[in-house]
Amino acid sequence: METKQSSKIYYKSDSTEWEKIDDYIDRQIVGYDESVMMVNVRFKKGGIGYKHKHPHIQVTYVAEGKFEVNIGEDISILKKGDSFFVPSNVLHGVECLEDGILVDVFSPFREDFIK
């Protein structure tokens, strides 16, 4: 069952569409309910997730590629297998240094991502 407050129980990558964000970034929502959401974000080299903040807690896993990650005043280069944590309302952003995919987990879910 899928509603605005929850997704399908099973996710199959070949049957879930990617949403184009801009020429460098696509987003794929893979599962959510009111308490948590997981999102794949595909970047081409040079893509920028501009600095922003939100009330959601965020944990991100670098599934592929290499990224410059800025959280608050801290900057770090992360590669496949690395991850980062963003507390609620902390300014953060990324720049893609090599084509890659980030797996974002938000709590609570990002209602603004649901159409």
MMTF fields as JSON, N, C-alpha, C and O atoms, coordinates in Angstrom:
{
  "mmtfVersion": "1.0.0",
  "mmtfProducer": "UNKNOWN",
  "numBonds": 459,
  "numAtoms": 460,
  "numGroups": 115,
  "numChains": 1,
  "numModels": 1,
  "chainsPerModel": [1],
  "groupsPerChain": [115],
  "chainIdList": ["A"],
  "bondAtomList": [4, 2, 8, 6, 12, 10, 16, 14, 20, 18, 24, 22, 28, 26, 32, 30, 36, 34, 40, 38, 44, 42, 48, 46, 52, 50, 56, 54, 60, 58, 64, 62, 68, 66, 72, 70, 76, 74, 80, 78, 84, 82, 88, 86, 92, 90, 96, 94, 100, 98, 104, 102, 108, 106, 112, 110, 116, 114, 120, 118, 124, 122, 128, 126, 132, 130, 136, 134, 140, 138, 144, 142, 148, 146, 152, 150, 156, 154, 160, 158, 164, 162, 168, 166, 172, 170, 176, 174, 180, 178, 184, 182, 188, 186, 192, 190, 196, 194, 200, 198, 204, 202, 208, 206, 212, 210, 216, 214, 220, 218, 224, 222, 228, 226, 232, 230, 236, 234, 240, 238, 244, 242, 248, 246, 252, 250, 256, 254, 260, 258, 264, 262, 268, 266, 272, 270, 276, 274, 280, 278, 284, 282, 288, 286, 292, 290, 296, 294, 300, 298, 304, 302, 308, 306, 312, 310, 316, 314, 320, 318, 324, 322, 328, 326, 332, 330, 336, 334, 340, 338, 344, 342, 348, 346, 352, 350, 356, 354, 360, 358, 364, 362, 368, 366, 372, 370, 376, 374, 380, 378, 384, 382, 388, 386, 392, 390, 396, 394, 400, 398, 404, 402, 408, 406, 412, 410, 416, 414, 420, 418, 424, 422, 428, 426, 432, 430, 436, 434, 440, 438, 444, 442, 448, 446, 452, 450, 456, 454],
  "bondOrderList": [1, 1, 1, 1, 1, 1, 1, 1, 1, 1, 1, 1, 1, 1, 1, 1, 1, 1, 1, 1, 1, 1, 1, 1, 1, 1, 1, 1, 1, 1, 1, 1, 1, 1, 1, 1, 1, 1, 1, 1, 1, 1, 1, 1, 1, 1, 1, 1, 1, 1, 1, 1, 1, 1, 1, 1, 1, 1, 1, 1, 1, 1, 1, 1, 1, 1, 1, 1, 1, 1, 1, 1, 1, 1, 1, 1, 1, 1, 1, 1, 1, 1, 1, 1, 1, 1, 1, 1, 1, 1, 1, 1, 1, 1, 1, 1, 1, 1, 1, 1, 1, 1, 1, 1, 1, 1, 1, 1, 1, 1, 1, 1, 1, 1],
  "groupList": [{"groupName": "MET", "atomNameList": ["N", "CA", "C", "O"], "elementList": ["N", "C", "C", "O"], "formalChargeList": [0, 0, 0, 0], "bondAtomList": [1, 0, 2, 1, 3, 2], "bondOrderList": [1, 1, 2], "singleLetterCode": "M", "chemCompType": "L-PEPTIDE LINKING"}, {"groupName": "GLU", "atomNameList": ["N", "CA", "C", "O"], "elementList": ["N", "C", "C", "O"], "formalChargeList": [0, 0, 0, 0], "bondAtomList": [1, 0, 2, 1, 3, 2], "bondOrderList": [1, 1, 2], "singleLetterCode": "E", "chemCompType": "L-PEPTIDE LINKING"}, {"groupName": "THR", "atomNameList": ["N", "CA", "C", "O"], "elementList": ["N", "C", "C", "O"], "formalChargeList": [0, 0, 0, 0], "bondAtomList": [1, 0, 2, 1, 3, 2], "bondOrderList": [1, 1, 2], "singleLetterCode": "T", "chemCompType": "L-PEPTIDE LINKING"}, {"groupName": "LYS", "atomNameList": ["N", "CA", "C", "O"], "elementList": ["N", "C", "C", "O"], "formalChargeList": [0, 0, 0, 0], "bondAtomList": [1, 0, 2, 1, 3, 2], "bondOrderList": [1, 1, 2], "singleLetterCode": "K", "chemCompType": "L-PEPTIDE LINKING"}, {"groupName": "GLN", "atomNameList": ["N", "CA", "C", "O"], "elementList": ["N", "C", "C", "O"], "formalChargeList": [0, 0, 0, 0], "bondAtomList": [1, 0, 2, 1, 3, 2], "bondOrderList": [1, 1, 2], "singleLetterCode": "Q", "chemCompType": "L-PEPTIDE LINKING"}, {"groupName": "SER", "atomNameList": ["N", "CA", "C", "O"], "elementList": ["N", "C", "C", "O"], "formalChargeList": [0, 0, 0, 0], "bondAtomList": [1, 0, 2, 1, 3, 2], "bondOrderList": [1, 1, 2], "singleLetterCode": "S", "chemCompType": "L-PEPTIDE LINKING"}, {"groupName": "ILE", "atomNameList": ["N", "CA", "C", "O"], "elementList": ["N", "C", "C", "O"], "formalChargeList": [0, 0, 0, 0], "bondAtomList": [1, 0, 2, 1, 3, 2], "bondOrderList": [1, 1, 2], "singleLetterCode": "I", "chemCompType": "L-PEPTIDE LINKING"}, {"groupName": "TYR", "atomNameList": ["N", "CA", "C", "O"], "elementList": ["N", "C", "C", "O"], "formalChargeList": [0, 0, 0, 0], "bondAtomList": [1, 0, 2, 1, 3, 2], "bondOrderList": [1, 1, 2], "singleLetterCode": "Y", "chemCompType": "L-PEPTIDE LINKING"}, {"groupName": "ASP", "atomNameList": ["N", "CA", "C", "O"], "elementList": ["N", "C", "C", "O"], "formalChargeList": [0, 0, 0, 0], "bondAtomList": [1, 0, 2, 1, 3, 2], "bondOrderList": [1, 1, 2], "singleLetterCode": "D", "chemCompType": "L-PEPTIDE LINKING"}, {"groupName": "TRP", "atomNameList": ["N", "CA", "C", "O"], "elementList": ["N", "C", "C", "O"], "formalChargeList": [0, 0, 0, 0], "bondAtomList": [1, 0, 2, 1, 3, 2], "bondOrderList": [1, 1, 2], "singleLetterCode": "W", "chemCompType": "L-PEPTIDE LINKING"}, {"groupName": "ARG", "atomNameList": ["N", "CA", "C", "O"], "elementList": ["N", "C", "C", "O"], "formalChargeList": [0, 0, 0, 0], "bondAtomList": [1, 0, 2, 1, 3, 2], "bondOrderList": [1, 1, 2], "singleLetterCode": "R", "chemCompType": "L-PEPTIDE LINKING"}, {"groupName": "VAL", "atomNameList": ["N", "CA", "C", "O"], "elementList": ["N", "C", "C", "O"], "formalChargeList": [0, 0, 0, 0], "bondAtomList": [1, 0, 2, 1, 3, 2], "bondOrderList": [1, 1, 2], "singleLetterCode": "V", "chemCompType": "L-PEPTIDE LINKING"}, {"groupName": "GLY", "atomNameList": ["N", "CA", "C", "O"], "elementList": ["N", "C", "C", "O"], "formalChargeList": [0, 0, 0, 0], "bondAtomList": [1, 0, 2, 1, 3, 2], "bondOrderList": [1, 1, 2], "singleLetterCode": "G", "chemCompType": "PEPTIDE LINKING"}, {"groupName": "ASN", "atomNameList": ["N", "CA", "C", "O"], "elementList": ["N", "C", "C", "O"], "formalChargeList": [0, 0, 0, 0], "bondAtomList": [1, 0, 2, 1, 3, 2], "bondOrderList": [1, 1, 2], "singleLetterCode": "N", "chemCompType": "L-PEPTIDE LINKING"}, {"groupName": "PHE", "atomNameList": ["N", "CA", "C", "O"], "elementList": ["N", "C", "C", "O"], "formalChargeList": [0, 0, 0, 0], "bondAtomList": [1, 0, 2, 1, 3, 2], "bondOrderList": [1, 1, 2], "singleLetterCode": "F", "chemCompType": "L-PEPTIDE LINKING"}, {"groupName": "HIS", "atomNameList": ["N", "CA", "C", "O"], "elementList": ["N", "C", "C", "O"], "formalChargeList": [0, 0, 0, 0], "bondAtomList": [1, 0, 2, 1, 3, 2], "bondOrderList": [1, 1, 2], "singleLetterCode": "H", "chemCompType": "L-PEPTIDE LINKING"}, {"groupName": "PRO", "atomNameList": ["N", "CA", "C", "O"], "elementList": ["N", "C", "C", "O"], "formalChargeList": [0, 0, 0, 0], "bondAtomList": [1, 0, 2, 1, 3, 2], "bondOrderList": [1, 1, 2], "singleLetterCode": "P", "chemCompType": "L-PEPTIDE LINKING"}, {"groupName": "ALA", "atomNameList": ["N", "CA", "C", "O"], "elementList": ["N", "C", "C", "O"], "formalChargeList": [0, 0, 0, 0], "bondAtomList": [1, 0, 2, 1, 3, 2], "bondOrderList": [1, 1, 2], "singleLetterCode": "A", "chemCompType": "L-PEPTIDE LINKING"}, {"groupName": "LEU", "atomNameList": ["N", "CA", "C", "O"], "elementList": ["N", "C", "C", "O"], "formalChargeList": [0, 0, 0, 0], "bondAtomList": [1, 0, 2, 1, 3, 2], "bondOrderList": [1, 1, 2], "singleLetterCode": "L", "chemCompType": "L-PEPTIDE LINKING"}, {"groupName": "CYS", "atomNameList": ["N", "CA", "C", "O"], "elementList": ["N", "C", "C", "O"], "formalChargeList": [0, 0, 0, 0], "bondAtomList": [1, 0, 2, 1, 3, 2], "bondOrderList": [1, 1, 2], "singleLetterCode": "C", "chemCompType": "L-PEPTIDE LINKING"}],
  "groupTypeList": [0, 1, 2, 3, 4, 5, 5, 3, 6, 7, 7, 3, 5, 8, 5, 2, 1, 9, 1, 3, 6, 8, 8, 7, 6, 8, 10, 4, 6, 11, 12, 7, 8, 1, 5, 11, 0, 0, 11, 13, 11, 10, 14, 3, 3, 12, 12, 6, 12, 7, 3, 15, 3, 15, 16, 15, 6, 4, 11, 2, 7, 11, 17, 1, 12, 3, 14, 1, 11, 13, 6, 12, 1, 8, 6, 5, 6, 18, 3, 3, 12, 8, 5, 14, 14, 11, 16, 5, 13, 11, 18, 15, 12, 11, 1, 19, 18, 1, 8, 12, 6, 18, 11, 8, 11, 14, 5, 16, 14, 10, 1, 8, 14, 6, 3],
  "groupIdList": [1, 2, 3, 4, 5, 6, 7, 8, 9, 10, 11, 12, 13, 14, 15, 16, 17, 18, 19, 20, 21, 22, 23, 24, 25, 26, 27, 28, 29, 30, 31, 32, 33, 34, 35, 36, 37, 38, 39, 40, 41, 42, 43, 44, 45, 46, 47, 48, 49, 50, 51, 52, 53, 54, 55, 56, 57, 58, 59, 60, 61, 62, 63, 64, 65, 66, 67, 68, 69, 70, 71, 72, 73, 74, 75, 76, 77, 78, 79, 80, 81, 82, 83, 84, 85, 86, 87, 88, 89, 90, 91, 92, 93, 94, 95, 96, 97, 98, 99, 100, 101, 102, 103, 104, 105, 106, 107, 108, 109, 110, 111, 112, 113, 114, 115],
  "secStructList": [7, 7, 5, 6, 6, 5, 7, 7, 1, 7, 7, 7, 4, 4, 4, 1, 7, 7, 3, 3, 7, 1, 1, 1, 3, 3, 3, 3, 3, 3, 3, 3, 7, 1, 1, 7, 3, 3, 3, 3, 3, 3, 3, 7, 6, 6, 7, 3, 3, 3, 3, 3, 7, 7, 1, 1, 3, 3, 3, 3, 3, 3, 3, 3, 3, 3, 3, 3, 3, 3, 3, 6, 6, 3, 3, 3, 3, 3, 3, 6, 6, 7, 3, 3, 3, 3, 7, 6, 6, 7, 7, 3, 3, 3, 3, 3, 3, 3, 3, 3, 3, 3, 3, 3, 3, 3, 3, 1, 7, 7, 4, 4, 4, 7, 7],
  "xCoordList": [0.843, 0.0, 0.891, 1.887, 0.516, 1.28, 0.325, -0.718, 0.693, -0.083, 0.888, 2.093, 0.383, 1.282, 2.17, 3.262, 1.728, 2.492, 3.344, 4.103, 3.241, 4.09, 4.251, 3.415, 5.339, 5.654, 5.286, 4.738, 5.6, 5.451, 6.36, 7.335, 6.042, 6.859, 8.174, 9.218, 8.132, 9.338, 9.757, 8.926, 11.068, 11.656, 12.459, 13.313, 12.194, 12.984, 13.52, 12.76, 14.839, 15.486, 15.065, 14.978, 14.801, 14.453, 13.012, 12.628, 12.215, 10.825, 10.506, 9.343, 11.535, 11.34, 11.978, 13.172, 11.184, 11.664, 12.593, 12.498, 13.495, 14.363, 13.717, 13.209, 13.737, 13.233, 14.42, 15.37, 14.366, 15.45, 15.351, 14.326, 16.423, 16.481, 17.094, 16.576, 18.204, 18.824, 19.679, 19.563, 20.538, 21.342, 22.366, 22.914, 22.634, 23.657, 23.115, 23.835, 21.869, 21.349, 19.982, 19.098, 19.829, 18.547, 18.271, 19.197, 16.985, 16.595, 15.613, 14.736, 15.781, 14.921, 14.502, 15.337, 13.217, 12.714, 12.497, 11.774, 13.125, 13.077, 12.254, 11.96, 11.878, 11.02, 10.83, 11.731, 9.626, 9.369, 8.08, 7.197, 8.008, 6.761, 6.909, 7.837, 6.033, 6.097, 7.369, 7.743, 8.036, 9.191, 10.541, 11.53, 10.604, 11.898, 11.709, 10.651, 12.752, 12.726, 14.126, 15.113, 14.209, 15.478, 15.38, 14.387, 16.448, 16.464, 17.831, 18.858, 17.851, 19.077, 19.205, 18.234, 20.394, 20.639, 21.843, 22.961, 21.591, 22.629, 23.205, 22.471, 24.527, 25.228, 26.161, 26.789, 26.244, 27.31, 28.408, 28.141, 29.648, 30.77, 30.436, 29.964, 30.684, 30.403, 29.049, 28.762, 28.213, 26.907, 27.053, 27.941, 26.173, 26.254, 24.918, 23.871, 24.982, 23.853, 24.084, 24.803, 23.468, 23.743, 23.465, 22.596, 24.217, 24.071, 22.637, 22.029, 22.129, 20.759, 20.653, 21.594, 19.526, 19.274, 17.795, 16.97, 17.476, 16.101, 15.962, 16.968, 14.74, 14.544, 14.791, 14.801, 14.988, 15.169, 16.597, 17.544, 16.749, 18.062, 18.386, 17.501, 19.646, 20.036, 21.298, 22.261, 21.284, 22.476, 22.641, 21.683, 23.854, 24.093, 25.265, 26.307, 25.067, 26.083, 26.538, 25.71, 27.853, 28.395, 28.453, 29.348, 27.491, 27.411, 28.38, 28.903, 28.617, 29.543, 30.107, 29.473, 31.301, 31.864, 32.66, 33.05, 32.889, 33.692, 33.05, 32.668, 32.934, 32.224, 32.983, 33.62, 32.909, 33.326, 32.069, 31.077, 32.122, 30.957, 31.233, 32.283, 30.283, 30.393, 29.254, 28.083, 29.6, 28.605, 28.997, 30.055, 28.142, 28.5, 29.738, 29.746, 30.784, 32.051, 33.073, 34.188, 32.709, 33.634, 33.506, 32.401, 34.644, 34.669, 35.491, 36.555, 34.987, 35.699, 35.465, 34.407, 36.453, 36.319, 35.94, 36.648, 34.813, 34.336, 34.23, 33.919, 34.494, 34.453, 33.556, 33.013, 33.413, 32.581, 32.85, 33.995, 31.767, 31.867, 31.861, 31.65, 32.088, 32.066, 30.631, 29.727, 30.439, 29.113, 29.254, 30.333, 28.138, 28.13, 26.768, 25.752, 26.782, 25.591, 25.361, 26.29, 24.114, 23.76, 22.674, 21.555, 22.992, 21.959, 20.878, 21.074, 19.775, 18.663, 19.112, 19.828, 18.681, 18.904, 20.367, 20.696, 21.248, 22.652, 22.863, 22.464, 23.486, 23.76, 24.704, 25.724, 24.365, 25.2, 25.005, 23.989, 25.995, 25.927, 27.028, 27.937, 26.951, 27.962, 28.313, 27.523, 29.522, 29.927, 30.45, 31.276, 29.972, 30.379, 31.708, 31.808, 32.728, 34.063, 34.26, 35.069, 33.53, 33.505, 32.067, 31.415, 31.552, 30.178, 29.889, 30.725, 28.7, 28.416, 26.96, 26.108, 26.705, 25.37, 25.482, 26.3, 24.643, 24.5, 23.18, 22.174, 23.185, 21.962, 21.644, 22.332, 20.585, 20.171, 19.072, 18.146, 19.183, 18.124, 17.732, 18.581, 16.439, 15.917, 14.941, 14.188, 14.966, 13.965, 13.561, 14.425, 12.261, 11.191, 11.286, 12.218, 10.325, 10.382, 10.276, 9.747, 10.785, 10.755, 9.439, 9.331, 8.452, 7.143, 7.252, 6.474, 8.225, 8.408, 8.898, 8.84, 9.378, 9.817, 8.663, 8.799, 7.541, 6.409, 5.476, 5.094, 5.119, 4.23, 2.791, 1.893],
  "yCoordList": [-1.176, 0.0, 1.243, 1.306, 2.228, 3.477, 4.643, 4.744, 5.518, 6.729, 7.892, 7.701, 9.094, 10.242, 10.059, 10.625, 9.277, 9.073, 7.802, 7.571, 6.969, 5.778, 5.304, 5.578, 4.591, 4.096, 2.626, 2.029, 2.057, 0.62, -0.102, 0.468, -1.336, -2.112, -2.53, -2.516, -2.903, -3.343, -2.307, -1.67, -2.154, -1.227, -2.038, -2.834, -1.843, -2.48, -1.366, -0.592, -1.298, -0.16, 0.01, 1.139, -1.086, -0.968, -0.521, -0.248, -0.442, -0.008, 1.282, 1.668, 1.935, 3.194, 4.32, 4.28, 5.317, 6.404, 7.361, 7.546, 7.962, 9.031, 10.363, 10.531, 11.3, 12.654, 13.563, 13.638, 14.25, 15.163, 16.428, 17.109, 16.735, 17.949, 19.089, 20.205, 18.789, 19.73, 18.912, 17.686, 19.567, 18.846, 17.9, 17.051, 18.027, 17.226, 16.268, 15.375, 16.439, 15.697, 15.092, 15.752, 13.802, 13.097, 12.506, 12.171, 12.381, 11.866, 10.71, 10.744, 9.681, 8.501, 8.183, 7.805, 8.334, 8.013, 6.512, 5.95, 5.857, 4.394, 3.826, 2.631, 4.646, 4.159, 5.215, 6.005, 5.22, 6.193, 5.868, 5.179, 6.389, 6.564, 7.889, 8.643, 8.192, 9.509, 9.726, 10.869, 8.647, 8.795, 8.767, 9.254, 8.208, 8.047, 8.011, 7.623, 8.421, 8.381, 8.071, 8.58, 7.217, 6.937, 7.399, 7.154, 8.078, 8.668, 8.431, 8.692, 7.935, 7.885, 9.2, 9.681, 9.782, 11.022, 10.775, 10.562, 10.807, 10.53, 11.852, 12.739, 11.969, 13.191, 12.92, 11.864, 13.878, 13.909, 14.799, 15.694, 14.543, 15.372, 16.846, 17.237, 17.658, 19.087, 19.46, 20.642, 18.467, 18.737, 19.29, 18.886, 20.216, 20.855, 20.724, 21.114, 20.169, 20.22, 21.468, 21.438, 22.565, 23.863, 23.85, 23.121, 24.669, 24.736, 25.082, 26.001, 24.334, 24.508, 23.906, 23.273, 24.097, 23.446, 23.109, 23.701, 22.158, 21.71, 21.122, 20.801, 20.975, 20.461, 18.962, 18.435, 18.278, 16.83, 16.454, 17.152, 15.369, 14.762, 14.002, 13.39, 14.034, 13.387, 12.566, 13.03, 11.342, 10.502, 10.151, 9.737, 10.315, 10.065, 9.115, 9.261, 8.129, 7.129, 7.379, 7.555, 7.397, 7.561, 6.175, 5.384, 5.885, 4.576, 4.471, 3.395, 5.599, 5.654, 7.062, 8.025, 7.175, 8.482, 9.123, 8.476, 10.425, 11.219, 12.597, 13.199, 13.094, 14.34, 15.211, 14.705, 16.527, 17.474, 17.8, 18.271, 17.546, 17.719, 18.849, 18.887, 19.769, 20.902, 20.814, 20.86, 20.686, 20.648, 21.711, 21.624, 22.714, 23.836, 24.508, 24.936, 24.607, 25.212, 24.164, 24.516, 22.885, 21.786, 21.325, 21.249, 21.015, 20.5, 19.22, 19.153, 18.192, 16.925, 16.318, 16.511, 15.587, 14.846, 13.411, 12.749, 12.939, 11.588, 10.787, 11.328, 9.483, 8.581, 7.386, 7.269, 6.503, 5.309, 4.607, 4.331, 4.325, 3.645, 4.575, 4.124, 5.873, 6.853, 7.322, 7.044, 8.029, 8.571, 9.846, 10.171, 10.567, 11.76, 11.932, 11.426, 12.667, 12.931, 14.433, 15.2, 14.851, 16.27, 16.446, 15.966, 17.13, 17.408, 18.34, 18.986, 18.392, 19.264, 20.726, 21.223, 21.401, 22.841, 23.27, 24.407, 22.376, 22.729, 22.913, 22.061, 24.02, 24.321, 23.266, 22.948, 22.72, 21.693, 21.684, 22.155, 21.139, 21.023, 20.111, 19.76, 19.722, 18.847, 19.33, 20.0, 18.97, 19.132, 17.792, 17.17, 17.343, 16.052, 16.197, 16.953, 15.467, 15.515, 14.411, 14.561, 13.302, 12.19, 11.692, 11.63, 11.333, 10.831, 9.9, 9.072, 10.036, 9.212, 9.202, 9.862, 8.426, 8.314, 8.45, 7.79, 9.322, 9.442, 8.803, 8.95, 8.097, 7.53, 8.338, 8.233, 9.148, 10.011, 9.334, 8.748, 9.422, 8.966, 10.156, 10.781, 10.465, 11.612, 11.15, 10.196, 11.844, 11.615, 12.96, 13.72, 13.279, 12.526, 12.644, 13.262, 12.054, 12.053, 13.466, 14.373, 13.632, 14.924, 15.038, 14.604, 15.62, 15.776, 16.599, 16.403, 17.528, 18.359, 17.564, 18.072, 16.333, 15.49, 14.699, 14.176, 14.607, 13.801, 14.667, 15.766, 14.148, 14.906, 14.628, 15.172],
  "zCoordList": [0.0, 0.0, 0.0, 0.72, -0.817, -0.876, -0.647, -1.294, 0.279, 0.546, 0.61, 0.447, 0.846, 0.997, 2.22, 2.27, 3.215, 4.439, 4.422, 5.363, 3.374, 3.313, 1.878, 1.016, 1.641, 0.308, 0.195, 1.122, -0.962, -1.163, -0.176, 0.314, 0.108, 1.04, 0.392, 1.044, -0.892, -1.59, -2.615, -3.262, -2.745, -3.705, -4.705, -4.317, -5.988, -7.045, -7.929, -8.512, -8.017, -8.676, -10.126, -10.61, -10.829, -12.242, -12.474, -13.611, -11.419, -11.596, -10.827, -10.707, -10.317, -9.598, -10.403, -10.698, -10.756, -11.612, -10.873, -9.66, -11.647, -11.158, -11.519, -12.628, -10.594, -10.831, -11.144, -10.365, -12.28, -12.66, -11.811, -11.816, -11.085, -10.27, -11.084, -11.097, -11.76, -12.697, -13.659, -13.69, -14.448, -15.443, -14.828, -15.531, -13.535, -12.87, -11.809, -11.362, -11.404, -10.244, -10.55, -11.096, -10.178, -10.233, -8.857, -8.119, -8.517, -7.195, -7.368, -8.231, -6.525, -6.542, -5.109, -4.286, -4.809, -3.468, -3.407, -4.23, -2.425, -2.379, -1.234, -1.226, -0.278, 0.795, 1.863, 2.146, 2.462, 3.522, 4.255, 3.745, 5.465, 6.196, 6.927, 6.635, 7.859, 8.504, 9.327, 9.59, 9.734, 10.618, 9.903, 10.45, 8.694, 8.028, 6.511, 6.015, 5.781, 4.318, 3.812, 4.342, 2.761, 2.101, 0.648, -0.037, 0.197, -1.14, -1.774, -1.148, -3.022, -3.8, -4.551, -5.137, -4.537, -5.278, -6.188, -5.718, -7.499, -8.495, -8.995, -9.429, -8.927, -9.331, -10.503, -10.578, -11.411, -12.4, -11.83, -11.028, -12.253, -11.811, -12.023, -13.091, -10.995, -11.055, -10.479, -10.289, -10.199, -9.601, -8.193, -7.442, -7.847, -6.532, -5.814, -6.331, -4.619, -3.697, -2.863, -1.864, -3.283, -2.661, -1.162, -0.683, -0.433, 1.023, 1.397, 0.846, 2.329, 2.8, 4.191, 4.672, 4.83, 6.114, 6.193, 5.497, 7.042, 7.218, 8.615, 9.247, 9.106, 10.47, 10.606, 11.718, 9.489, 9.507, 9.891, 9.529, 10.612, 10.828, 9.549, 8.95, 9.125, 7.873, 8.081, 8.691, 7.566, 7.488, 6.017, 5.364, 5.492, 4.071, 3.899, 4.537, 3.014, 2.676, 1.244, 0.35, 1.023, -0.323, -0.968, -0.671, -1.854, -2.504, -3.675, -3.964, -4.347, -5.479, -5.569, -5.136, -6.132, -6.437, -5.318, -4.347, -5.488, -4.554, -4.44, -5.443, -3.199, -2.932, -1.94, -1.017, -2.139, -1.115, -0.322, -0.877, 0.981, 1.844, 2.822, 3.463, 2.929, 3.835, 4.837, 4.46, 6.119, 7.194, 8.207, 8.831, 8.37, 9.236, 8.68, 7.526, 9.488, 9.057, 8.621, 8.237, 8.673, 8.388, 6.938, 6.401, 6.306, 4.937, 4.927, 5.541, 4.217, 4.116, 2.736, 2.138, 2.236, 0.984, 1.354, 2.112, 0.81, 1.103, -0.185, -1.247, -0.074, -1.222, -0.909, 0.19, -1.895, -1.761, -0.43, -0.074, 0.293, 1.583, 2.779, 3.905, 2.561, 3.65, 3.903, 3.114, 5.003, 5.312, 6.125, 6.621, 6.251, 7.099, 7.752, 7.274, 8.868, 9.674, 9.739, 9.989, 9.512, 9.579, 10.637, 10.458, 11.74, 12.742, 12.177, 11.148, 12.846, 12.473, 12.384, 13.254, 11.321, 11.112, 11.016, 11.351, 10.564, 10.336, 8.833, 8.04, 8.444, 7.048, 6.474, 7.085, 5.291, 4.675, 3.162, 2.65, 2.457, 1.01, 0.512, 1.265, -0.769, -1.36, -2.762, -3.427, -3.19, -4.579, -5.054, -4.386, -6.208, -6.752, -7.491, -8.457, -7.031, -7.632, -8.664, -9.58, -8.527, -9.484, -9.525, -8.483, -10.707, -10.802, -9.635, -9.275, -9.04, -7.874, -7.459, -8.054, -6.41, -5.825, -4.315, -3.674, -3.758, -2.312, -1.91, -2.604, -0.793, -0.231, 1.02, 2.035, 0.931, 2.039, 2.846, 2.285, 4.17, 5.068, 5.931, 6.565, 5.949, 6.694, 7.764, 7.569, 8.903, 9.941, 10.519, 10.957, 10.532, 9.883, 8.365, 7.85, 7.64, 6.183, 5.608, 6.25, 4.396, 3.7, 2.943, 1.796, 3.588, 2.955, 1.672, 0.738, 1.626, 0.436, -0.774, -1.893, -0.585, -1.694, -2.312, -3.418, -1.618, -2.076, -2.909, -2.507, -4.07, -4.968, -4.636, -5.279]
}
